[in-house]
Amino acid sequence: MKKKYKILVTNDDGYEAKGLRCLVHALRELEDVEVTVVAPANEKSACGHSLTLTKPLRFIGIEENFFKLEDGTPSDCVYLSLSVIFQDQKPDLIVSGINRGSNMGEDITYSGTAAGAMEGVLHNIPSIAISQVMDFTNPNNDFTLAQKTIKKIVTQIRQEGFPLADREFLNINIPPQKQEADIKITYAGYRVYANEAEIHRNPRGEEHYWLGLHPLNFRARKGHKELSDYEAIRDGFISMTPIMLDLSAYKSIKQLQDWL
């Protein structure tokens, strides 16, 4: 009997998210693939690479090989899955997504989607984060191109192996409103941030704040001939960025030594 290629899927939009369902459907169309889903019970967008340490977590079965993790983050989902579901044999691949919205530039540090892939490569498992850049004014956004892309990338990984070193993962962003697009290898762009919060008051006059959503403003990093992830998306390409977990600022080590 031919061995199944085991894929663990998670996300940060929650177990009911359309992008997750589209991802699972696409992966299950591949030959000899076994997909297991462990996703947060609730939306955990922008939770970063956080683990839940102050309360217990519980798997809840939704259907065969599909679980939600009560109050869990994407990192929890991967961590516990490897400890419980895959304790005897690790999955061959982890895929986190398909996120509803982009994960580019320094937004990766906030991203629960990226964190699912981060947790995977910490355990030496090839991992991918995939996000669908959205025009949120368009109700017809879909995940067709993202589905085509993940099937292509997973097939190539199975045939040729994972193309990155230890503790590096693939971060993929899909342009909006396109059925076909070429892939560009990119670097993580320089995100321009603002600080925005909207004040609301309840009937008793107590103040509450909603953190605002910022427009996708980027600028190019100096000294790069390649496109940034944002520039690739702007030009209608699929962006694929190799991301490493080593955050050391190597170029600043000598400067810091001299400073001391």
N, C-alpha and C positions, 0 to 999 in steps of 0.2 A: 504493500500500500504506500502510495506516494505521500511524503511528509508535507503537511500543510505549512504554509508561510504565515506566521502568526503576527498580527498587527494589533497593537493596543491604540485605541482612539480616545481622546479626551477633548475638552474645549473649555472656554470660559463664559460662554453665553448661556449655559445651562443645558440639561439633557433634552429639553423639548425644542431646542433651536433648529430652525430650518437648515442652517449651514451644516450642523452636525449630521442631520439625517441625510442630506445630500452627499456628504463625505462618505458615510457608511455605505450608502447605496452604490456609489462609484467604486469603492474598494471591493465590495462583495461581487462585483461584476468580473473581477480579475480571477484567473484560473488558480485553483489550489490555494486559496487564501482563507484564513480564519480570522475574522474580525471580532475583537472584544471591545466593548464600549464601557468606560467608566467616566462619568461626567458629573459635574456639580449639580446638586438638586436645584440650585438657584443661580441666577446670573452672578458671575464673579469678575466682571470686566474690571481691568486696571487694578487687580489685586496683587500684581507682581508675583515674585517667586516666594510666596508665603506658605508656611505650613501651619496647621492648627495644632497648638500645643496645650491649650488650656481647657479642652473638653474632648470627650470621646467622639468617634466618627462611626458611621454605620452604613454598610452597603444595603441598598434596597433594589431587589430585582424588578426590572420592568418587563423584560422578555428574555429569551435565551441569549446569553452572552451580552446582555445589556443591563447595566447597573447605574443607578444614581448614588452619589455619595452625599448623605445628608449633612448639610452645612460645610461641605468640603470645598477646597480650592483645587485648581488644576494640578498643582504640585502634590497636594494630598492624594488626588486620584491616581497619579502615576506612582507615587511612593507606596501607597497601600496596595495597589494592584500588584506591584512587584513583590511585596511582602506576603501577600495572601493568595491571589489568583495565580501568579506566575512564580511561586516560590521554588518549584522544581525545575522549571525551564523558562528562561527569559523570553519575551517576545523578540521577534526578528527586527521589528521596526515600531516606532511610536509616531503617530501623526496627531497633531493638535490643531483643531479648527472644525470646519471652515469658519473663521471669524467673520462676524458682520461688521465690517469696517476695517480700516488699514492698521497695520503695525509696522511703521517705518521710522527710521532715525532713532532718536533717543526714546521715542514712545515704546520701544522694545523693553526698556527697563520697567515700565509700568505694566506691560502686557501679561495677562494671565495665559493667553494663548502661547506666547513665546516661552513663558515659564514652564508650561507642560513639556515643551521640547527640551528646555534647560535641564529639567529634572531627569529626563530620559538619558541625556548624554552624560550626566553625572554618574549614572549607573552603567555607562559604557554600551548604551543601546543607540543605534542610529536613529535620529529624530528629525522631524520636520514640523515647522509651524506654517500654516497657510491661512491667508486672510484675503477676503474679498473687499477691495476698496469700493465704497458705496457713494452713489449720488442719492442722498437721503430725501431729495425732493421728487425722486422718480419711484413710483410704486411698483414698477416692473423689473426692478433689479432681480437677477437670478444668479445661480451658481454654476451654470453650464460650463463656462470656460474653466472655472476652478476645478470642476470634476474631471474634465479632459486632462488638465495639467497634472493633477495628482496621480491619475492613472498612468500617464506617461512617465513621470518621475519615479514612481514606485516600480514600474516595470523595468526601467533602466537600472535602478538600484539592485533589483533581483538578478539582473543579467551581468552587471559589471561591478557590483559592490558599491558601498557608500563612499562618496568622493572626498570626504573630509577627515581631518585628524581627530584624535580623542578630544572630547569636551568642546566640539564644534557642531552646530546644527544648521540646517537650511531654513532660512526665513523667506517665504514666498509671498508676494503680494500680487493680486490679480487686478488688472485695470477694469474700470466700470464700463458697462454697456458695450461689451465686445464679445463676439462669438469665437474669434480666432485672434491670436497674437503670438509674436515671437518672444522668446525668452532672452533677457539680457542679464548678464552677471553684473551685480552692482555692489556698491558699498553703502553702509548706513548713512543717510544724509544728516545734515545739520539742521535740527528742528528749531524753529524760532517760536518761543513760548511767550504767552502773556499770562496774566493772573486775573481770573474772573470768577466771581461768585454772585449769585442772585439771592437777595434777601426776600423772605416770605414771612408773614406773620399769621399765627393761628388765631382762632376767635378770642383767645384770652390775651392776645397781644404779644405772645412769646415769639422771639425771633428764631428763624431757622434759615439755613443757607443751602442752596443747590450749587455745587461746583459746575462752572460753565464748560461748554464744549468750544474748543478753539478751532479756528480755520487751519487747514493744513498749509502752514507757511514754512518754507525751507530755504536754505541757501547752500550753494556748493561748498565743499571743503577744499581748501587750497592744496594744490599739488597732486590732484587726482585726474588721470586721463579718462578713467571709467566714469560711467554715469552713476549718480546716486540712485537709491531706490525711488525717491520721489521724482527725479527727472525721468526715469524709465517709465513710471506710471503716467506722468504728465504727457509723455510722447506716445502712449498707447501700447507699451510693452509690458510683458510679465516681468516682474523684478524677482531675482533670486539672489539672496545675499548670504554668504557664509558668515556665521556669527560665532565668536569664541567667548568662552566664559572667563578667560583670564583678563581682568580689568586693569592690570598693572600698567601704569604710564611709563613704559620703558624709556622713552625719549627724555623724560624728566628726571631720571635717577641721578645722572651726573649733576644736573642743575641743583637738585636737592642736596646732594653731598656737598657741593661747593657752598650752598646757602648755610649749611650747618657748620 
